[in-house]
Amino acid sequence: MIYFVVLGAILAVLGLAAISAAQELGLMLFGYGLFGFGVLFALFLVKRHFDHQDGSARP
């Protein structure tokens, strides 16, 4: 699981780099989307881990 959290962090950093280098609206929106996906994906994996640890995860 830790590999996917690292992947989410890398995607978020790439999104921030795309935002900072954006000259057009399209690239900026793509960067925001990539950043949001990376952060939300990592948070989902942390939630999933603790749900499985508590035994309250859905099958």
Order of alpha helices (4+ residues) and beta strands (2+ residues): alpha-alpha
